[in-house]
């Protein structure tokens, strides 16, 4: 059974940075596409960025140039480096394995990111 555990969220001031981690058991990240999603209060969960097995990355326009997704194969962990954070980045962040553009694993608890002064 696939288990995903997100961590690294917190409260940060606008312009600050955070690094999120997504650790997995039951699946090998390096052979799967993995994405970071976020869900703000009252909104749907949306994919923000993803990384393929070959290391290719994609970003939504709203985070392009500020967020960086990466993967540590030895640790079976995917990271999300978030810089120049804005209040509109406030959300709960989740990771998931993606196949055919669909998240396939059970969602973890996510990690809360709050950007506020």
Backbone bond lengths (Angstrom), bond angles and torsions (degrees), N, CA, C in turn:
res aa  C-N    CA-C-N  psi(-1)  N-CA   C-N-CA  omega(-1)  CA-C   N-CA-C  phi
1 X - - - 1.457 - - 1.532 109.08 -
2 X 1.314 114.93 134.72 1.459 119.96 -178.94 1.526 109.73 -80.04
3 X 1.314 115.06 131.09 1.460 120.14 173.46 1.522 109.18 -125.66
4 X 1.310 115.56 134.04 1.454 122.30 -179.79 1.522 108.58 -119.65
5 X 1.323 115.88 133.34 1.459 120.57 -179.18 1.522 108.69 -129.35
6 X 1.333 114.95 114.29 1.457 121.17 178.80 1.528 110.00 -95.93
7 X 1.314 115.77 147.34 1.461 120.61 178.29 1.523 109.59 -155.21
8 X 1.322 115.48 168.17 1.453 120.36 173.97 1.514 115.45 106.29
9 X 1.322 117.34 -4.16 1.451 119.55 -179.88 1.517 111.88 -72.40
10 X 1.316 114.62 176.02 1.452 119.67 178.68 1.510 112.04 166.54
11 X 1.309 115.43 -169.41 1.457 122.86 177.83 1.519 108.33 -98.77
12 X 1.310 116.14 127.97 1.466 120.90 -178.66 1.520 109.14 -140.12
13 X 1.310 115.93 149.54 1.454 120.08 177.84 1.525 110.81 -78.14
14 X 1.321 116.66 154.57 1.474 119.20 175.43 1.526 110.79 -53.11
15 X 1.321 114.69 136.60 1.455 120.32 -176.60 1.517 113.92 91.03
16 X 1.310 116.56 -9.93 1.453 121.04 -179.41 1.513 113.58 -80.76
17 X 1.330 114.93 -176.48 1.463 121.72 -176.92 1.513 110.74 -132.67
18 X 1.307 114.10 153.33 1.461 122.47 172.58 1.517 108.18 -144.91
19 X 1.307 115.66 154.13 1.469 121.45 173.81 1.515 108.81 -124.06
20 X 1.313 115.19 117.09 1.451 120.94 178.26 1.513 110.11 -94.51
21 X 1.329 115.37 150.12 1.461 121.51 177.01 1.517 109.44 -124.28
22 X 1.317 115.20 146.71 1.461 122.08 175.42 1.523 107.15 -131.95
23 X 1.310 115.44 110.03 1.459 121.16 178.83 1.522 109.45 -102.63
24 X 1.330 115.38 142.73 1.453 119.90 -175.94 1.517 111.70 -125.42
25 X 1.313 114.70 148.07 1.457 121.76 167.36 1.511 107.50 -131.22
26 X 1.322 115.45 147.78 1.454 119.56 179.70 1.507 114.42 86.98
27 X 1.305 118.23 0.55 1.460 121.76 178.40 1.529 108.21 -156.84
28 X 1.311 115.35 150.43 1.461 120.67 179.89 1.517 108.78 -101.22
29 X 1.313 116.24 115.50 1.460 120.27 -176.58 1.525 112.16 -63.00
30 X 1.305 117.68 -34.97 1.466 119.55 -172.86 1.525 113.29 -66.70
31 X 1.310 118.07 -16.30 1.467 121.48 179.28 1.520 112.46 -106.03
32 X 1.306 116.17 11.45 1.467 121.67 -178.46 1.525 111.00 -137.13
33 X 1.311 114.26 153.22 1.464 118.31 169.00 1.530 108.32 -76.76
34 X 1.316 115.13 139.83 1.466 120.84 -179.19 1.524 108.72 -130.82
35 X 1.299 115.46 139.25 1.450 119.31 -178.82 1.519 112.64 -128.45
36 X 1.326 114.67 156.99 1.465 122.04 170.23 1.529 107.98 -106.66
37 X 1.300 114.95 129.65 1.455 123.14 177.98 1.531 108.20 -115.18
38 X 1.311 115.66 161.62 1.454 119.23 171.35 1.514 109.95 -142.79
39 X 1.329 113.28 151.64 1.459 120.13 179.89 1.519 108.49 -135.48
40 X 1.324 114.87 114.54 1.454 121.03 175.76 1.520 108.64 -88.40
41 X 1.316 117.39 157.36 1.474 120.50 179.78 1.525 111.28 -54.44
42 X 1.326 115.15 129.25 1.451 120.31 178.21 1.510 115.33 77.95
43 X 1.321 116.85 5.32 1.461 120.16 -178.85 1.515 110.81 -122.72
44 X 1.312 114.89 164.64 1.461 120.02 178.32 1.527 110.74 -78.13
45 X 1.294 115.44 156.42 1.456 121.61 175.15 1.528 107.72 -73.63
46 X 1.318 116.04 130.33 1.462 120.24 -175.64 1.527 111.52 -131.96
47 X 1.304 114.88 142.67 1.460 121.13 177.32 1.526 109.81 -71.37
48 X 1.319 115.99 132.07 1.458 120.94 179.25 1.523 112.70 -107.87
49 X 1.305 116.51 -35.82 1.452 119.86 -177.50 1.519 109.39 -160.34
50 X 1.320 115.97 154.81 1.452 120.35 178.87 1.521 110.49 -147.00
51 X 1.334 114.10 160.39 1.454 120.59 177.78 1.528 107.63 -134.40
52 X 1.328 116.38 134.60 1.460 121.00 -178.42 1.521 110.19 -90.77
53 X 1.336 117.19 171.01 1.466 118.87 176.53 1.525 113.05 -58.14
54 X 1.313 117.64 -30.40 1.463 120.87 179.97 1.527 112.41 -80.91
55 X 1.334 115.90 -8.86 1.460 119.39 179.32 1.508 114.93 98.61
56 X 1.326 117.15 0.31 1.453 119.84 176.23 1.525 109.39 -68.29
57 X 1.316 115.33 143.92 1.460 119.87 -176.93 1.521 111.10 -125.16
58 X 1.316 114.58 153.14 1.462 121.58 174.82 1.524 108.47 -135.03
59 X 1.333 115.07 146.87 1.460 120.54 -178.92 1.515 110.47 -136.44
60 X 1.312 114.93 142.83 1.450 119.75 168.99 1.534 108.43 -68.14
61 X 1.325 115.49 150.41 1.461 119.34 -177.56 1.531 112.18 -57.08
62 X 1.325 116.50 -33.52 1.465 120.14 -175.16 1.528 112.81 -67.06
63 X 1.325 117.97 -20.32 1.465 120.49 -178.20 1.529 112.44 -118.28
64 X 1.313 116.68 -6.76 1.465 120.81 -177.73 1.521 110.30 -59.56
65 X 1.312 116.20 132.37 1.457 121.28 -179.69 1.510 114.21 87.88
66 X 1.328 116.49 -12.34 1.472 120.52 179.30 1.517 112.49 -115.50
67 X 1.317 116.82 -34.37 1.468 122.26 -178.45 1.520 109.56 -106.19
68 X 1.319 115.62 146.15 1.456 121.45 176.44 1.517 109.72 -134.78
69 X 1.322 116.13 124.17 1.456 121.19 176.21 1.525 108.51 -96.48
70 X 1.323 115.45 141.12 1.460 119.85 178.44 1.527 108.86 -148.76
71 X 1.331 114.51 169.58 1.469 119.19 -175.41 1.527 109.32 -139.44
72 X 1.307 115.55 138.24 1.467 122.67 172.90 1.514 106.92 -111.16
73 X 1.320 116.47 103.48 1.469 119.70 -175.00 1.525 111.89 -64.42
74 X 1.308 117.26 -38.95 1.466 120.27 -178.45 1.524 111.59 -63.55
75 X 1.317 115.47 -35.79 1.467 120.03 -179.52 1.523 112.36 -91.72
76 X 1.345 115.83 -5.62 1.473 120.51 -176.95 1.529 110.50 51.58
77 X 1.312 114.80 48.46 1.456 122.32 -175.04 1.526 109.63 -134.60
78 X 1.305 114.67 141.07 1.460 121.13 174.41 1.522 107.82 -113.45
79 X 1.329 115.56 140.54 1.445 121.27 -176.68 1.525 110.71 -116.62
80 X 1.312 115.27 157.23 1.451 121.37 170.98 1.521 107.67 -132.74
81 X 1.322 115.09 107.57 1.457 120.91 175.02 1.517 107.88 -87.23
82 X 1.310 115.81 121.64 1.459 120.92 -176.83 1.529 108.86 -117.69
83 X 1.304 116.04 116.30 1.462 122.12 179.19 1.519 110.09 -115.81
84 X 1.320 115.29 165.02 1.473 121.28 177.67 1.524 110.67 49.35
85 X 1.293 115.82 48.10 1.461 120.39 -175.33 1.520 111.47 -65.67
86 X 1.326 113.69 145.36 1.458 122.04 -178.57 1.530 109.10 -120.44
87 X 1.317 117.65 157.38 1.479 118.63 177.37 1.523 112.76 -55.56
88 X 1.312 117.36 -32.58 1.465 119.97 -179.97 1.522 113.64 -72.09
89 X 1.324 117.43 -6.00 1.460 121.03 173.33 1.529 111.45 -83.18
90 X 1.321 116.74 -6.31 1.456 120.67 179.03 1.520 110.25 -61.10
91 X 1.318 115.56 123.44 1.468 121.22 -176.28 1.526 108.52 -178.86
92 X 1.319 114.35 171.71 1.456 119.45 169.73 1.525 106.46 -94.71
93 X 1.304 116.26 130.77 1.460 122.26 -174.83 1.528 110.21 -106.29
94 X 1.330 113.93 135.43 1.458 122.06 -178.58 1.522 109.30 -130.63
95 X 1.318 115.12 153.06 1.456 119.94 170.66 1.523 108.40 -114.80
96 X 1.322 115.25 160.31 1.451 119.67 175.21 1.515 109.81 -163.25
97 X 1.297 114.88 159.52 1.459 122.07 174.71 1.529 107.79 -84.81
98 X 1.308 116.29 137.98 1.466 120.86 -174.81 1.521 110.04 -116.91
99 X 1.314 115.49 129.61 1.468 121.43 171.53 1.518 108.07 -135.62
100 X 1.315 115.62 132.72 1.470 120.61 -177.35 1.528 110.36 52.18
101 X 1.340 115.50 40.52 1.467 122.93 177.63 1.520 113.18 65.07
102 X 1.318 118.15 18.87 1.460 121.53 -178.64 1.528 109.52 -124.28
103 X 1.337 118.00 133.64 1.466 119.05 173.46 1.515 109.77 -69.92
104 X 1.332 116.48 129.71 1.457 118.57 -169.78 1.522 114.41 -109.19
105 X 1.305 118.62 -14.62 1.460 120.34 -177.00 1.520 110.31 -97.66
106 X 1.319 114.49 162.13 1.460 118.77 173.12 1.527 108.78 -65.12
107 X 1.306 115.65 140.98 1.453 119.36 -178.08 1.531 110.93 -70.48
108 X 1.320 114.47 141.89 1.445 119.09 170.97 1.516 110.16 -79.92
109 X 1.325 115.39 -169.21 1.464 119.80 -178.97 1.525 112.16 -78.42
110 X 1.312 116.18 -16.94 1.450 119.20 -177.47 1.520 111.57 76.54
111 X 1.315 114.47 175.77 1.454 120.50 177.10 1.528 108.73 -137.81
112 X 1.317 115.57 132.68 1.468 120.68 -173.47 1.523 110.89 -83.26
113 X 1.311 114.83 131.64 1.454 122.01 173.98 1.520 107.63 -118.18
114 X 1.307 116.09 123.10 1.458 121.54 178.90 1.523 108.46 -123.83
115 X 1.320 115.41 122.01 1.466 121.02 -179.83 1.521 107.49 -111.13
116 X 1.310 115.35 110.45 1.458 120.16 -174.84 1.518 109.94 -158.47
117 X 1.325 115.15 147.50 1.455 119.96 175.48 1.528 110.50 -93.61
